Amino acid sequence: MRASDLPVLVVGGGIGGVAAALSLARQGYAVKVLEQAPELGEIGAGIQLGPNAFAAFDALGIGELARGRAVYTDEMVMHDALDERLIGLIPTDEAFRARFGNPYAVIHRADIHTSLLEGARAHGNIETLTDTRIERLEQDGDVVTVFDQHGNDYKGQALIGADGVKSVVRQHYVGDPARVSGHVVYRAVVEKNEFPEDLRWNAASIWVGPNYHLVHYPLRGGEQYNVVVTFHSRETEEWGVREGSREEVQSYYRDCCPRAHQLIDLPKSWKRWATADREPIGQWTFGRATLLGDAAHPTLQYIAQGACMALEDAVTLGEALAHCNHDWPSALQLYERSRIARTARVVLSAREMGRIFHAKGVERLVRNDLWKGRSPERFYDAMEWLYGWTVDRCLALDDATAIPA
């Protein structure tokens, strides 16, 4: 079999992996998705979607599916968790949509994943294998081969490593350590009838305090609310997820104002994430293998762009292949060149935003003065680099990227 007759292998069936599979299928490729879990699905709770995510949804042909499951916020709002002071408010109204061409919204992770899966199934030419954990990979000329835990091997004309923050593909090619932040995140979803009436805002809301913050926003038509609490741990943390405890959460929020403190008493169960990212790297393409999403640029959650960046990656990969006439080496280099600086800026900006959120002492006072009196237009100007992404400008094209005749 010729290499060009083989499928493209996508390792990972999460948001980035399914988005990549859909993008590749739309470019005419047969795709095989290899997912280690027993079934496809998404853990976690709600996430926020900037206008750039909706631009990516449209480019993947699932814009209407995703829009139908999202909740459209009226504003993004930040309060001081100690004294309830309003620090900043950014309208996400018609003026916001006019500026960026798309809305700001919140959505359950599973609803994004479902929309992508529906798009993939409608398109066809995508095969998914679950309970398939990749343990080894190799390249030979134009063929990439991966081997799973059962001893099976799968051959492809290219390999997309979309296998998340603990990527096997990245470990094979890069082998860099994770940067454990020491920040712990608890996430939960609460039914509307159990959520405080005085916090039922149609907003992406954050309460910021010394070494901690709390987030809440509506999900699924306002019938549920996403609740997220984040704090600097007293323990030496290891990257991972486990069950948490209300007692631990309570111990970090003793000085939190009563209104925000209500959030901590709500969930019946909590998932506890010890968070980490990695240092940005200047190369994530190796021959006919490349990285995508959290495998390429794992980031902390402080600017709510992890899933958005994976969606952008998937679209950019497809566009690079089309631009390079499906010459894989050239296309993967163009894809990488188009994404490295932007995703690194997101990783580094998220770290800095975490510092701003968790400011204490005099830094807290500076933080609270940062956005005082700022107009919506000035906020929008500061967000342009992030939310202004569109598919027609996603490739880093210059003379060096020209494809030989």
N, C-alpha and C positions, 0 to 999 in steps of 0.2 A: 504494500500500500504506500502510495506517495504521501509525503508529509502533508501536502495541501488537502488530502482527503481525510486527514485525521481531525477530530474535534479539537476545540480549544478547551483546555482543562482550567476550571476555576475551583480553587481550594477555598472552601468556606461558603456556607449558604445563608449568611446573615444579610443585612441590608446592603452592604457593599458588594458581596458576592452575587446576589440575585440581580442587583442593578447592573453589575458588569456583564452577567450572562445575558440580560435583556439587551444591553447596548451592543454586545457582540452579535447576538441573533439578528438584530435590526440591520447589521452590516453584512448579513448573509452567512454567518458562520454557524456550524453545528457546535453546540456547547455541552460539556459534561461538568456538572457541579458536584463536587465531592464534599460532603458535610459529615463531620464526626458525630453529631448528635443523632439519637434514634429517629428523630423526625424534625422537619423544618419548623422553625418558630423563632420567636424573639423573647428573651428574658428582659426584665426591666420594667419601666413604666412609661411616663410621658417624656417627650422631648419637644424642643422648640424648633420651629422651621422658619428660617429667614427667607426673604424673597429669592435668594440664590437657589434654595432647595426647590422652589416651585418652577424656576427656570429649568432646572435639571429634570424634574418630573415631566414637564412638557416635552423636552427633548427626547425623553424615553417613551413618550406616547402614553403616559398614565396620568397626565395632569388632572383630568376630570375625576378619575378614581380617587386620587389622593385628596383633592379638594373636597370631595363629598364626605370625607371622614375627618377632616380637620375642624378645629374650633378657631375662629378668627377673633383675635384679641382687639380691644380698643386702644390699648396702651401697654408699654413696658414701664414699670414703676419700681422705684427703690426707696425703702424706708430704713432709718436707723433703728436697729433692733433694741437699743437701750432706751431711747426716749420717744420713739415713734415719729421722729422728724422726717418729713418728706425731703429726700435728697435729690431725686431726679425723676422726671416723668417725660416719656417719649411717646407722643401720639402715633398710633399705627393705623390711622384713618385713611380717608381718600387721598389726602395730600401725600402720605407715606407711599401709598400704592402708585400714585402718579409719578413720584420721584423714582421708585425702583422697579416699576412695571409689574409688581406682584405683591401679595399681602405678607403679613407676619401672622403666624398661626402656631398653635400647639396641637399635639396629636399623640396618641399612644404609639409606642414603637411597633407593636404588633399590627397596627393599622397601616403603617408604612410598608411593613413586610408583606402584608396581605395584598396591598395594592400592587407591589412589584411582582409578587407571585401570580396574580391574576393577569398582569400584562405579559409575563413570561409564558404562561400556559396558553393564552390567546394567540401569542405569536408562534409557538411551537418551536421545534428544532432545539429544545433544551431538555437534556436528560439529567435527572437528579438522583444521586446515590447517597443514602443516609447510612449511619453507622460505619462510616468510612474515614478513619483517622490516618492521615498521611504520616509516615515515619521516615521515608527516605525518598530522594529524588536525584535524577541525573539527566544530563543532556548529551546527545550524540548527534552532531550536525544539526539538522532541522527538526529533530524529534526530541521532545521532553518526555521523560518517563517518571512516574511517581509510584511508590509502593505503599500499600496500606498495612494495617495491623494484622490483617488476615493473610498476608502474603500475596495478595492480588497486585497486579501491575496495570497501569493505565497509561496509554501513550497519547500524546497530543502534539499539535503543531506549535503550540505555545502554552505557557502556564501563567495564570494570574493568581498570585497569592493574596487572597482576600480573607485570610484566616485569623483576623483579629489581633488583639493586643498581645497575645502570646503566640504569634505566628511561627509555625514550623518552617515555612518557606524563608522568612526573614532570618530565623536562627541559622538555617543552612548557609545562606549567602552572606549575612552580615555578622551575626553572632554577638551583637552588642547587648549590654545589660539594660534592664529597665531602670528608670529613675523613679523610685518610690517616693511619693510626695509627702507621706506622713499625714495626709488628709483622708478622712473617712467620710463616706457618703452613705446615708440611709435613704432608701426610697420606698414609697408606699402609695397605693391608690385608695382613696376614701370615697364612699358613696355620698351623694349630694345631701341626703337627709341627715347625715352624720357630720357634715362640714359646717363650721360656724357661719351663721347668716351674715355677720358683719365682715366676713372675709370673702364672700362670694362675688368677687370682682371678675369681670371679664378682662383679665389682664395677666400678663406674665409678671408676677410679683416677687420681689426679693426683699428680705429683711437682713441687713448686714450688721454684724457685731464683731467684737474682738475675738479673733481666731475662730469665728464661725459665721454661718449664714443659714437662712431658711428660704425655700422657694415654694410657691404654690400657684397653680393655674387650673382652669377647667379642662376636662376631657370629655369626649363622646357626647357632644351636645349639651354639656354642662351637667350631665347626670353623674359624673364622677369628678374628683379633684386629685391632681397629682400633688404629692407632698414630698419634698426633698430637704433633708437637713445635712449640713456638712460642717465638720469641725476638725481642728488640729488634734490628732490623737496624742495621748500621754504614753502610749505603748510604742514599741518598735514594730512597725507594721511590715507585713509581707503582702505582696500584690495578690489579691484574690477576693472571692465572694463567699460569704457565709451568713448564717442566721445571726441576727442581732438581738439586742435586748433594750426594752424601754428604759431600764435602770441606767444603762450606759448613756443613752441619749440625754436623759434628764440631768445627768451629772455635769454636762457641758454647758447647760443653758440656764444656770441659776440666776444670772443677772438680766435675762431676757425680759422685755416688757410683757405684761400680761396678755395683750392682744395677740402678739406673735407666738407667745408661749402656748396658746391653745393648740397650735399645730402639732406639738410634740405629744399631746395626749390622745390624738385621734387614731392612729393606726392600730389594728389588732395584731399585725405581724409586720416585721421589718426585714428587708434584705440589706446586708451590710457590705459595702464595697470599700476595700482599701485601694486607693487610686494610685496610678502611676502614669507617666508618659515616657518617652525616650528622647534623647537628643536628636534634633533634625540631622539627617544624613544627605549627602550630596549625590548619592547614587543608590537607586533601588531597582535598576534594571540590569540583568545579568544574562547575556545571550538572548534567548527567547523566553525568559522568565522575568516577571516584574511583580511589584507589590502594589496594593491598592487599599485605600481606606486605612483603618487602624493598623494594619500590618505595615503600612508605609510611614504613617505619621500619627501614632497614637498621641492623643492630646488630653489634657485635663478639661473639665466640663465648663469652665468659667465663662466662655463666650458662646456656649451652646452651638458648636459647629462640627462636632464629630461626625454625625450622620450626614450633614450637609456636604462636608468635604468628600466623603465616600461617594455620594451621588455625583458631585462634580467630577471626581476621578473617573467614574464609569462613563460619563458622557464624553469627557476629554479623550479617553482611550478610543472610543468608537470614532470620534472625529479625526483623531490622528491616523487611524488605519485608513479612513476614507481619503484623507489628504495625501497620504503616502502610497496610494494605489495598492494597499494591502501588502506592502513590503514590511514584514514584521520587524526586522532590526531597525529600520529607519523610523517606523511608527512608534516603537517602544521608546526610542531615544527622544522623539518629539514629545510624546506623552510625558516622559519624565521631566524634560526641560520645561514643559508648560506648567508643571505642578510643584516642583521642588520649592521655589521661593515662596509661593503663595501659602502652601501648607505649613512651611516652617514659620512663616509670620503668624499663622493661626496658633501653632504650638506655643510660641514665645509670648504672644499676646495673651493667651489663656493663663499662662503662669503669672503674668503681671496683673491681670484682672483679679486673680485669686488674692494677690497681695492687697489690692485696693479694697476688695470686699471685706477682708479680714483685718483691716487697719485698727490699731488701738492707740490710746494716748493721743499725742499731738498729731500723729498721722491720721487718726480718725477725724480730727477737726479739719485737717487739710482736705481729706476725702469729701467731707460733707460740704465743703465750699467749692469743690471742683466745678460743679455744673449749675451753680446758683445763677438764676437769671438767663440761662442759655435758651435760645429759641429753638423750636423744632427744626428749623432749617439748618442751624449749626450742628445739631445732633446728626441730621441726615448727611451733612458734609463729612463728618467724622466717620460715618458708617459706609461711605461710598465704596471704599476699597473692598469691603467685605460683601455687602449686599448687592453691589452693582454688577456682579458676575453674570455673563450671558454666554450662551453656546456659540454665538457668532464671533465672540472675541476670546474664546477659551484657549486657542493654540498660540504658542510663542513663536510666531512666524517672523523670520528675517532671512537674509541671504544665505545664512549658514544652514537653514533647514530646507533649502530648495532640493527637490528630488531630481537626480540626473535623468536626462531624456533617455 
